[in-house]
């Protein structure tokens, strides 16, 4: 059994950050669960474009308000507490935070915790260097 407290992982190697967001990685690839699970906080007023070409991601909004735009078709959807979005087609997307967003995120395949976003907004395929 794995039991972890998000508060105990802040400011450790399991907390990863970039411009205007931070993510606490509660479960990673080496935990052997087949997915990774993160709590990600996105700073109010920020905008981020991602394209997880090699990972599927689902995201559940715990708190805050914002939007997600599917860049393939231009559709924009509200993000608010209780909303989930799933990037089932490796969708290139932009997330905007109108308020600070706190999101629960699940990645498949799981991330290792050492990935960095590449210039195109993606992570390298599992097993490859960043």
N, C-alpha and C positions, 0 to 999 in steps of 0.2 A: 504494500500500500504506500502511496506517495501522498504526503500531506505537507502543504506549504502555505505560508502566509505572504501575500503580496507585499505587505509592509516590511517583512524581513528581507526581501530581495531587492528593495530599492537601494540605490547606491552600491550595488555589487556588480559583478560581471554579468549578471542576468538582467540588468537594466541597460538598455541600448537607447541612444538618442541621436537625433539629427536635428536639422533646422526646424524648430517649432513643433516637435513631437518627441515623446519618449515612450518606450515600451518595456514593460516588465514581463520577462519570459518565464511563466510558471512551469510550463512543460516544454521540453526540447527533444530533439531527435534521440539523444542518448538516454532518455527516459523510457524508450521502447514502446510508446503508446500508439505509434503510427500516425500521429498528428502532433503539432505543437499548439500551445494555448498561451495567449498573451493578453495583458491588460495594457491598452495603448491610450495615451492622453494626447490630444491634438490641441494646440494652442489656439485660443480665440483669434479670429481674423486671418488665420493662415489658410493656405491652399496648397494641395499636394497632388501631383499626378504620378500614378503608379501603373505598372503593367506587369503583373506576375505571370510571365509566359510559361513558367515551369512549375507553378504551384497553384492550387486552388485555395481560395480564402473565403471564409464566412465571417461576418462581422455583426455583432449585436450591440446596439447602443444602450449603455447603462444610464448615461446622463449627458445633457447638453443638446444643442441643436445645430444642424448643418445641412449639407446636401451632398449628393453624389451624382456625377454626370457620367454617363456611358459615352465615351468618346467615339464609338463606332456609329452611334445613331443620334447623338446629341440630347437624348432624354435625360432629364434631371429629376431626381427623387429626393424627397425630404428625409433627413435623418433626425430622429427624435427618440426619446426613451421608448423601448419596446419594439423598435424597428430592427429587422435583420436584413442584410443584403449578402448575397452569395455570388462570388465571381466564378460561376460555373463554366464560363467559356474563355477563361483567362482574360477577362475584359480589361481593356485599357480604360482608366477612369480617373476622374479628378474629385477629390474630397475637399469640401470647404467647411470650415468651422465658424458658424455664426456666434456660438458660445463655445466654451471649452467642451470638447467632446471626450467622454470616457467610453472606450469601446472594448468589448471582449472579442478577441480575434482567434480564429482557429485556422492553421495552415496544414495542407496535405500536398506533397510530402512534408514532414515536419522540418522546421528550420533548426540549425545547429546552435544559433545564437551569435554566430560570428559573421553572418552575412551583412553586407552593406548594399544599399540600393545602387545599381549601376546607372549610368547616364540616362538610359531609356526607362528608368523607374522599375526595373525588374531585379530579382535576385538571380544569381547563377543557378543552373540546375543542381539538384542535390548531388553531392559528391564532387562537384567542381569547385575550384577556387573562386572567390568573390570576383 
